[in-house]
């Protein structure tokens, strides 16, 4: 809901040179908090960690209207990252607990469908609220929706068999909490491919303005709606054909969609490129995360998911930073930004091919 409007909101405070930090700071905190959320997910339980992540959304959205300076906005956006650092880690572990192994790809696709529904429905709603009322109301509605999610979570049954009561000692983490070895191969793919999300969140709002798209949220609606469609159509593809073959195909198609976005010269082409990219990543994401679950020990499932999400945050944050640097508020640089992101997808493809040949020996 709030992401399409944040660049203009920051610019109104005089922070146009810090647009790349909107996503980068958020993902930095998300990445830093992942080892703790993974450890707590495997000890305290899935549901409490999900509740905490949603509670951060409630509080931060209430505080945004009270912030009037660039520094305060960026600090709040930094702490807002706790929400993504905790909620998806526990949600993915919860889904992995209840899904049979032969339907993991489908299950991760269904989880992605729920995320896509929110991501496709509410960006244009957020833009409409700003245009028709005020940006403060948008923040309040966002907070209310997060509070509703907490009420739903409180009625869910915990899936962790042996829970521990929270104690400060559980916050002591080691290097394996940052980097679970079994999750490293899929984490590399996730980190390289998800850089495109940082590009989208940082550059596309300006690209939409430049091309004359009035409601910037429509780009994200096209992107996530097609992602939803791909999960419905191809959600079980990796269960049938294998994780790595499906990843290879989706990486090639994702790179092609990014090239299309780089050369978009009208709102229509921007929407087409958004839909193409959404469809491709809608297959890529669930497949990669199902591969994480396949390779992980059930005792350390939260830790494995945390490692994968750390890679995701590194990818998104890195994509946000390099895209803001390359773009430099100059529309002529849109093409270069997207071609660089496409190259990262091809690097991920090269890693998969190298791994296949190495372990086939």
Kinemage of the C-alpha trace (Angstrom):
@kinemage 1
@onewidth
@group {chain A} dominant
@subgroup {mainchain}
@vectorlist {calphas} color= white
{ca unk a 1} P 0.000 0.000 0.000
{ca unk a 2} L 2.599 2.564 1.021
{ca unk a 3} L 5.588 1.730 -1.211
{ca unk a 4} L 4.513 3.523 -4.428
{ca unk a 5} L 3.976 6.774 -2.506
{ca unk a 6} L 7.116 6.749 -0.359
{ca unk a 7} L 9.553 8.209 -2.947
{ca unk a 8} L 7.334 11.272 -3.522
{ca unk a 9} L 6.723 11.575 0.234
{ca unk a 10} L 10.467 11.610 0.910
{ca unk a 11} L 11.025 14.066 -1.934
{ca unk a 12} L 8.442 16.426 -0.385
{ca unk a 13} L 10.678 16.551 2.703
{ca unk a 14} L 13.687 17.459 0.562
{ca unk a 15} L 15.131 13.947 0.483
{ca unk a 16} L 15.121 13.280 -3.276
{ca unk a 17} L 18.780 12.201 -3.113
{ca unk a 18} L 17.957 9.441 -0.613
{ca unk a 19} L 15.299 7.496 -2.524
{ca unk a 20} L 17.523 4.436 -2.740
{ca unk a 21} L 17.575 4.251 1.053
{ca unk a 22} L 13.791 3.772 1.271
{ca unk a 23} L 14.208 0.131 0.313
{ca unk a 24} L 17.869 -0.330 1.263
{ca unk a 25} L 17.432 0.633 4.941
{ca unk a 26} L 14.276 -1.444 5.237
{ca unk a 27} L 15.980 -4.521 3.793
{ca unk a 28} L 19.144 -3.917 5.839
{ca unk a 29} L 17.192 -4.171 9.092
{ca unk a 30} L 15.230 -7.125 7.723
{ca unk a 31} L 18.476 -8.897 6.903
{ca unk a 32} L 20.093 -8.101 10.261
{ca unk a 33} L 17.053 -9.396 12.133
{ca unk a 34} L 16.738 -12.663 10.180
{ca unk a 35} L 19.158 -14.713 12.338
{ca unk a 36} L 17.181 -13.763 15.433
{ca unk a 37} L 13.807 -14.455 13.819
{ca unk a 38} L 15.068 -17.808 12.545
{ca unk a 39} L 16.316 -18.831 15.983
{ca unk a 40} L 13.108 -17.705 17.693
{ca unk a 41} L 11.003 -19.455 15.051
{ca unk a 42} L 12.752 -22.746 15.896
{ca unk a 43} L 12.482 -22.237 19.673
{ca unk a 44} L 9.655 -19.936 20.767
{ca unk a 45} L 7.321 -20.856 17.911
{ca unk a 46} L 6.071 -19.828 14.495
{ca unk a 47} L 2.969 -17.887 15.578
{ca unk a 48} L 4.606 -15.548 18.166
{ca unk a 49} L 7.243 -14.523 15.623
{ca unk a 50} L 4.562 -13.823 12.996
{ca unk a 51} L 2.620 -11.713 15.502
{ca unk a 52} L 5.695 -9.639 16.354
{ca unk a 53} L 6.408 -8.947 12.682
{ca unk a 54} L 2.853 -7.723 12.107
{ca unk a 55} L 2.941 -5.610 15.271
{ca unk a 56} L 5.928 -3.680 13.891
{ca unk a 57} L 3.806 -2.763 10.863
{ca unk a 58} L 1.031 -1.492 13.122
{ca unk a 59} L 3.365 0.766 15.110
{ca unk a 60} L 5.490 2.106 12.236
{ca unk a 61} L 2.506 3.019 10.059
{ca unk a 62} L 1.056 4.979 12.992
{ca unk a 63} L 4.347 6.841 13.454
{ca unk a 64} L 5.003 7.848 9.809
{ca unk a 65} L 2.547 10.809 9.913
{ca unk a 66} L 4.347 12.141 13.004
{ca unk a 67} L 7.735 12.321 11.243
{ca unk a 68} L 8.530 15.583 9.465
{ca unk a 69} L 12.233 15.333 8.618
{ca unk a 70} L 14.333 13.231 6.270
{ca unk a 71} L 16.469 11.729 9.046
{ca unk a 72} L 13.433 10.737 11.115
{ca unk a 73} L 11.757 9.192 8.087
{ca unk a 74} L 14.832 7.123 7.232
{ca unk a 75} L 15.266 5.930 10.847
{ca unk a 76} L 11.629 4.866 10.995
{ca unk a 77} L 11.931 3.096 7.651
{ca unk a 78} L 14.999 1.304 9.046
{ca unk a 79} L 13.099 -0.021 12.074
{ca unk a 80} L 10.142 -0.847 9.840
{ca unk a 81} L 12.382 -3.603 8.422
{ca unk a 82} L 11.819 -5.662 11.579
{ca unk a 83} L 8.415 -6.566 10.117
{ca unk a 84} L 9.836 -8.321 7.063
{ca unk a 85} L 12.697 -9.689 9.129
{ca unk a 86} L 10.272 -11.656 11.299
{ca unk a 87} L 6.926 -12.286 9.574
{ca unk a 88} L 7.940 -14.129 6.340
{ca unk a 89} L 10.553 -16.272 8.108
{ca unk a 90} L 7.986 -17.735 10.485
{ca unk a 91} L 5.244 -17.866 7.839
{ca unk a 92} L 7.410 -19.953 5.499
{ca unk a 93} L 8.373 -22.339 8.297
{ca unk a 94} L 4.695 -22.656 9.271
{ca unk a 95} L 3.716 -23.537 5.690
{ca unk a 96} L 6.597 -26.022 5.391
{ca unk a 97} L 5.394 -27.705 8.612
{ca unk a 98} L 1.887 -28.345 7.308
{ca unk a 99} L 2.648 -29.150 3.642
{ca unk a 100} L 3.431 -32.721 2.461
{ca unk a 101} L 6.889 -32.969 0.878
{ca unk a 102} L 5.532 -33.824 -2.571
{ca unk a 103} L 3.517 -30.584 -2.671
{ca unk a 104} L 6.058 -28.130 -1.245
{ca unk a 105} L 6.393 -26.162 -4.456
{ca unk a 106} L 2.639 -25.819 -4.642
{ca unk a 107} L 2.444 -24.841 -0.957
{ca unk a 108} L 5.072 -22.138 -1.336
{ca unk a 109} L 3.160 -20.956 -4.396
{ca unk a 110} L -0.023 -20.658 -2.335
{ca unk a 111} L 1.845 -18.623 0.284
{ca unk a 112} L 3.070 -16.443 -2.561
{ca unk a 113} L -0.507 -16.083 -3.825
{ca unk a 114} L -1.551 -14.583 -0.485
{ca unk a 115} L 1.359 -12.139 -0.618
{ca unk a 116} L 0.562 -11.278 -4.231
{ca unk a 117} L -3.088 -10.603 -3.465
{ca unk a 118} L -2.102 -7.976 -0.931
{ca unk a 119} L 0.620 -6.601 -3.190
{ca unk a 120} L -1.674 -6.317 -6.216
{ca unk a 121} L -4.810 -4.985 -4.546
{ca unk a 122} L -3.419 -2.333 -2.245
{ca unk a 123} L -0.775 -0.243 -4.092
{ca unk a 124} L -3.454 1.451 -6.234
{ca unk a 125} L -5.674 1.724 -3.137
{ca unk a 126} L -2.838 3.524 -1.369
{ca unk a 127} L -2.356 5.900 -4.302
{ca unk a 128} L -6.121 6.524 -4.428
{ca unk a 129} L -6.225 7.332 -0.708
{ca unk a 130} L -3.420 9.856 -1.167
{ca unk a 131} L -5.075 11.464 -4.206
{ca unk a 132} L -8.586 11.544 -2.718
{ca unk a 133} L -7.779 12.221 0.954
{ca unk a 134} L -4.250 12.401 2.366
{ca unk a 135} L -1.088 10.397 2.786
{ca unk a 136} L -1.699 10.299 6.549
{ca unk a 137} L -4.943 8.380 6.007
{ca unk a 138} L -3.048 5.896 3.846
{ca unk a 139} L -0.679 5.212 6.735
{ca unk a 140} L -3.551 4.776 9.193
{ca unk a 141} L -5.364 2.320 6.920
{ca unk a 142} L -2.130 0.371 6.498
{ca unk a 143} L -1.779 0.156 10.279
{ca unk a 144} L -5.365 -1.042 10.644
{ca unk a 145} L -4.856 -3.850 8.131
{ca unk a 146} L -1.744 -5.010 9.973
{ca unk a 147} L -3.745 -5.054 13.216
{ca unk a 148} L -6.381 -7.213 11.519
{ca unk a 149} L -3.675 -9.707 10.531
{ca unk a 150} L -2.642 -10.000 14.195
{ca unk a 151} L -6.197 -10.864 15.181
{ca unk a 152} L -6.185 -13.656 12.579
{ca unk a 153} L -2.799 -14.963 13.739
{ca unk a 154} L -3.939 -15.192 17.339
{ca unk a 155} L -6.469 -17.845 16.293
{ca unk a 156} L -3.904 -20.088 14.548
{ca unk a 157} L -2.568 -23.315 16.036
{ca unk a 158} L 1.185 -23.486 16.686
{ca unk a 159} L 3.039 -26.103 14.597
{ca unk a 160} L 6.382 -26.221 16.448
{ca unk a 161} L 6.296 -29.483 18.487
{ca unk a 162} L 8.559 -28.467 21.369
{ca unk a 163} L 8.292 -24.798 22.272
{ca unk a 164} L 10.425 -22.869 24.732
{ca unk a 165} L 9.487 -19.815 26.746
{ca unk a 166} L 11.240 -16.685 25.538
{ca unk a 167} L 14.374 -15.709 27.422
{ca unk a 168} L 17.142 -13.250 26.478
{ca unk a 169} L 19.628 -16.106 25.994
{ca unk a 170} L 17.715 -17.164 22.880
{ca unk a 171} L 18.903 -13.971 21.195
{ca unk a 172} L 22.510 -15.199 21.224
{ca unk a 173} L 23.223 -16.237 17.663
{ca unk a 174} L 26.152 -17.935 15.956
{ca unk a 175} L 27.408 -17.938 12.384
{ca unk a 176} L 25.068 -20.790 11.424
{ca unk a 177} L 22.123 -18.580 12.335
{ca unk a 178} L 23.308 -16.229 9.614
{ca unk a 179} L 24.338 -18.882 7.124
{ca unk a 180} L 22.707 -22.311 7.344
{ca unk a 181} L 24.929 -24.463 5.037
{ca unk a 182} L 22.093 -26.443 3.477
{ca unk a 183} L 20.407 -23.229 2.305
{ca unk a 184} L 23.433 -21.699 0.570
{ca unk a 185} L 22.839 -22.885 -3.054
{ca unk a 186} L 19.227 -21.664 -3.261
{ca unk a 187} L 20.193 -18.532 -1.303
{ca unk a 188} L 22.685 -17.592 -4.028
{ca unk a 189} L 19.953 -17.872 -6.663
{ca unk a 190} L 17.547 -15.858 -4.508
{ca unk a 191} L 20.064 -13.094 -3.824
{ca unk a 192} L 21.004 -12.572 -7.470
{ca unk a 193} L 17.494 -12.805 -8.895
{ca unk a 194} L 15.692 -10.733 -6.256
{ca unk a 195} L 17.864 -7.701 -6.984
{ca unk a 196} L 15.222 -6.867 -9.590
{ca unk a 197} L 12.711 -6.203 -6.795
{ca unk a 198} L 14.955 -3.501 -5.367
{ca unk a 199} L 15.160 -1.985 -8.843
{ca unk a 200} L 11.377 -2.009 -9.238
{ca unk a 201} L 10.685 -0.454 -5.850
{ca unk a 202} L 13.287 2.284 -6.329
{ca unk a 203} L 13.136 3.223 -10.007
{ca unk a 204} L 9.694 2.288 -11.320
{ca unk a 205} L 7.735 5.024 -9.464
{ca unk a 206} L 9.858 7.627 -11.283
{ca unk a 207} L 9.729 5.676 -14.544
{ca unk a 208} L 5.921 5.574 -14.305
{ca unk a 209} L 5.817 9.340 -13.759
{ca unk a 210} L 8.171 9.926 -16.681
{ca unk a 211} L 6.011 7.836 -19.025
{ca unk a 212} L 2.787 9.531 -17.886
{ca unk a 213} L 1.214 6.806 -15.727
{ca unk a 214} L -1.080 8.686 -13.309
{ca unk a 215} L -1.694 5.880 -10.779
{ca unk a 216} L 1.734 4.362 -10.135
{ca unk a 217} L 0.158 1.545 -8.141
{ca unk a 218} L -1.189 0.047 -11.386
{ca unk a 219} L 2.326 -1.075 -12.288
{ca unk a 220} L 2.519 -3.159 -9.142
{ca unk a 221} L -1.007 -4.423 -9.742
{ca unk a 222} L 0.018 -5.767 -13.156
{ca unk a 223} L 3.213 -7.214 -11.718
{ca unk a 224} L 1.594 -9.010 -8.805
{ca unk a 225} L -1.584 -10.050 -10.634
{ca unk a 226} L 0.485 -11.929 -13.211
{ca unk a 227} L 2.572 -13.361 -10.387
{ca unk a 228} L -0.655 -14.618 -8.878
{ca unk a 229} L -1.663 -16.183 -12.197
{ca unk a 230} L 1.689 -17.927 -12.593
{ca unk a 231} L 1.437 -19.435 -9.114
{ca unk a 232} L -2.001 -20.799 -9.941
{ca unk a 233} L -0.860 -22.191 -13.299
{ca unk a 234} L 2.692 -23.276 -12.538
{ca unk a 235} L 2.619 -23.682 -8.759
{ca unk a 236} L 3.224 -27.437 -8.993
{ca unk a 237} L 5.694 -27.325 -11.883
{ca unk a 238} L 8.776 -27.750 -9.682
{ca unk a 239} L 7.071 -30.611 -7.819
{ca unk a 240} L 6.684 -32.408 -11.147
{ca unk a 241} L 9.836 -31.473 -13.067
{ca unk a 242} L 12.370 -30.671 -10.312
{ca unk a 243} L 13.563 -27.482 -8.692
{ca unk a 244} L 16.692 -26.776 -10.723
{ca unk a 245} L 15.215 -27.234 -14.243
{ca unk a 246} L 12.316 -24.924 -13.398
{ca unk a 247} L 14.722 -22.372 -11.896
{ca unk a 248} L 16.825 -22.382 -15.062
{ca unk a 249} L 13.845 -21.665 -17.314
{ca unk a 250} L 12.408 -18.992 -15.035
{ca unk a 251} L 15.765 -17.193 -14.753
{ca unk a 252} L 16.038 -16.940 -18.539
{ca unk a 253} L 12.489 -15.597 -18.838
{ca unk a 254} L 13.011 -13.171 -15.941
{ca unk a 255} L 16.088 -11.714 -17.650
{ca unk a 256} L 14.055 -11.252 -20.841
{ca unk a 257} L 11.265 -9.453 -18.954
{ca unk a 258} L 13.799 -7.077 -17.370
{ca unk a 259} L 15.171 -6.208 -20.812
{ca unk a 260} L 11.615 -5.443 -21.943
{ca unk a 261} L 11.131 -3.091 -18.976
{ca unk a 262} L 14.406 -1.373 -19.754
{ca unk a 263} L 13.177 -0.418 -23.224
{ca unk a 264} L 9.583 0.474 -22.225
{ca unk a 265} L 8.568 3.788 -23.819
{ca unk a 266} L 4.893 4.027 -22.865
{ca unk a 267} L 2.593 3.200 -19.946
{ca unk a 268} L 1.268 0.245 -21.934
{ca unk a 269} L 4.759 -1.212 -22.468
{ca unk a 270} L 5.528 -0.634 -18.802
{ca unk a 271} L 2.419 -2.604 -17.843
{ca unk a 272} L 3.310 -5.413 -20.281
{ca unk a 273} L 6.837 -5.604 -18.888
{ca unk a 274} L 5.501 -5.577 -15.327
{ca unk a 275} L 3.150 -8.455 -16.106
{ca unk a 276} L 5.877 -10.492 -17.807
{ca unk a 277} L 8.263 -10.013 -14.897
{ca unk a 278} L 5.547 -10.819 -12.375
{ca unk a 279} L 4.694 -14.061 -14.153
{ca unk a 280} L 8.333 -15.199 -14.312
{ca unk a 281} L 9.210 -14.355 -10.716
{ca unk a 282} L 5.942 -15.959 -9.628
{ca unk a 283} L 7.457 -19.268 -10.712
{ca unk a 284} L 11.023 -18.536 -9.620
{ca unk a 285} L 10.341 -17.502 -6.007
{ca unk a 286} L 8.246 -20.462 -4.767
{ca unk a 287} L 10.573 -22.899 -6.529
{ca unk a 288} L 13.667 -21.459 -4.855
{ca unk a 289} L 12.068 -21.489 -1.402
{ca unk a 290} L 10.751 -25.029 -1.881
{ca unk a 291} L 14.344 -26.010 -2.688
{ca unk a 292} L 15.420 -24.458 0.628
{ca unk a 293} L 12.880 -26.617 2.489
{ca unk a 294} L 13.918 -29.752 0.554
{ca unk a 295} L 17.526 -29.346 1.644
{ca unk a 296} L 16.900 -28.333 5.274
{ca unk a 297} L 16.711 -30.362 8.476
{ca unk a 298} L 13.229 -29.987 10.008
{ca unk a 299} L 14.862 -29.027 13.340
{ca unk a 300} L 16.506 -26.018 11.718
{ca unk a 301} L 13.816 -25.079 9.227
{ca unk a 302} L 13.455 -21.558 10.619
{ca unk a 303} L 17.215 -21.069 10.402
{ca unk a 304} L 17.278 -22.256 6.792
{ca unk a 305} L 14.422 -19.940 5.856
{ca unk a 306} L 16.198 -17.076 7.643
{ca unk a 307} L 19.316 -17.683 5.538
{ca unk a 308} L 17.242 -17.637 2.357
{ca unk a 309} L 15.538 -14.415 3.405
{ca unk a 310} L 18.868 -12.814 4.307
{ca unk a 311} L 19.913 -13.483 0.717
{ca unk a 312} L 16.611 -12.021 -0.451
{ca unk a 313} L 17.157 -8.841 1.573
{ca unk a 314} L 20.741 -8.523 0.341
{ca unk a 315} L 19.465 -8.862 -3.208
{ca unk a 316} L 16.640 -6.349 -2.802
{ca unk a 317} L 18.749 -3.883 -0.811
{ca unk a 318} L 21.660 -4.156 -3.200
{ca unk a 319} L 19.339 -3.737 -6.159
{ca unk a 320} L 17.854 -0.624 -4.586
{ca unk a 321} L 21.261 0.927 -3.932
{ca unk a 322} L 22.865 0.222 -7.304
{ca unk a 323} L 19.703 1.200 -9.217
{ca unk a 324} L 19.491 4.547 -7.405
{ca unk a 325} L 23.191 5.136 -8.099
{ca unk a 326} L 22.998 4.199 -11.793
{ca unk a 327} L 19.658 5.960 -12.337
{ca unk a 328} L 20.883 9.178 -10.657
{ca unk a 329} L 17.466 10.847 -11.234
{ca unk a 330} L 18.157 10.738 -14.993
{ca unk a 331} L 15.463 9.023 -17.129
{ca unk a 332} L 17.997 8.214 -19.850
{ca unk a 333} L 19.532 5.678 -17.444
{ca unk a 334} L 16.429 3.492 -17.034
{ca unk a 335} L 17.642 1.032 -19.682
{ca unk a 336} L 21.059 0.564 -18.094
{ca unk a 337} L 19.494 -0.123 -14.696
{ca unk a 338} L 17.271 -2.939 -15.987
{ca unk a 339} L 19.965 -4.478 -18.206
{ca unk a 340} L 22.250 -4.733 -15.174
{ca unk a 341} L 19.524 -6.529 -13.265
{ca unk a 342} L 18.996 -8.918 -16.202
{ca unk a 343} L 22.724 -9.687 -16.136
{ca unk a 344} L 22.466 -10.734 -12.471
{ca unk a 345} L 19.754 -13.252 -13.403
{ca unk a 346} L 22.035 -14.685 -16.066
{ca unk a 347} L 24.805 -14.950 -13.458
{ca unk a 348} L 22.419 -16.995 -11.297
{ca unk a 349} L 21.752 -19.196 -14.317
{ca unk a 350} L 25.501 -19.648 -14.782
{ca unk a 351} L 25.877 -20.684 -11.142
{ca unk a 352} L 23.178 -23.343 -11.538
{ca unk a 353} L 24.888 -24.702 -14.628
{ca unk a 354} L 28.280 -24.724 -12.872
{ca unk a 355} L 26.797 -26.520 -9.892
{ca unk a 356} L 25.121 -29.089 -12.122
{ca unk a 357} L 28.373 -29.910 -13.921
{ca unk a 358} L 30.460 -29.901 -10.744
{ca unk a 359} L 28.238 -32.342 -8.834
{ca unk a 360} L 27.699 -34.523 -11.888
{ca unk a 361} L 31.388 -35.459 -11.913
